[in-house]
């Protein structure tokens, strides 16, 4: 197995180097007069930032693998080169930086033609970079940048013997809503070694669209066991979630720092508020993101209310986002009334023209997307 893993690594490296060579051939057409190694690297980092980031991510991944092997008393296997070293060891880079190549480039250099050519190339690359950044931002839009309080419980449950396929899907979809070191490690592990084809491919796609370097593993060879080809649409309802919360399921192990009581009509600002809380390492319960697989708007029922009550009970703090929309929402009134009934401390982010009322005020800076810290918040 070690030999197989190393051969796969070498093959992967060769494919990456081939792609980088194609990129550098294009980049060599827009090099300035009397360029040097530093110029070439800076241009590559500027015009191909995603490729540079992937080199860094790949190095970190394989370095961690080698460190893990050392801890287990085994020999290191991959010995990845740091990104800069990898870059400058590429044959095409050595060729571009050779004295003869630079001398020939300088002898035929035309400043006006270069300026025009570089401007077009830069504009094209900026469009490509912007497009990719937008796709990554879209994929990360509803993901919380915080480590959930229940992550260890969920990961342990996923690997528990006897767990059903639907239960694994449920845990996968829950952890998909968070971005942290542990969730990243979880999804990388699944993309590399999960035996079920659907979950392994889902892990690969999740990592890829959220801007991480990941390689697609082929399906396992040999006789296929039932679990390997099992699949699910995972269509769930509020009642399904309620049953899970009331049973010994991972759903009743959840704990949230903050339950946000708000109107969905204010979703654009709610997304910003969630990000602001995440900057303070505060995890958020927001019904249309945290329970999106169960609380579908077309399936709203009395069970939805019971689920929201359970989530309020599982939350340490209640934050009311006061807007003209939320003041008119019967759902918000229901959530606040139940929170008071439980004796929960209420906090308020007031984005309306009305007075705050009887609650602890949190200041939200819309422009900078920051929230003032309050010592009254339970952590």
Buried (B, 14 or more C-beta within 10 A) or exposed (E): EEEEEEEEBEEEBEEBBEEBBEBBEEBBEBBBEEBEEEBBBEBBBEBBBBBBBBBBBBBEBBBEBBEEBEEEEEEBBBEBBEBBEBBBEBEBBEEBBEEEBBEEBEEEBEEEEBEEEBEEBBEEBEEEBEEEEEEBEEBBEBBBBBBBBBBEBBBEBBEEEEBEBEBBBBBBBBBBBBBBEBBBEBBBBBBBEBBBBBBBBBBBBBBBEBBBBBBEBEEBEEEEEEEBEBEBEBEBBBBBBBBBBEEEBBBEBBEBBBBBBBBBBBBEBBBBBBBBBBEBEBBBBBBBBBBEBBBBEEBEEEBBBBBBBBBBEBBBBBBBBBBEBBEEBEBBEBBBEBBEEEEBBBBBBBBBEEEBEEBBBBEBEEEEBBBEEEEEBEE
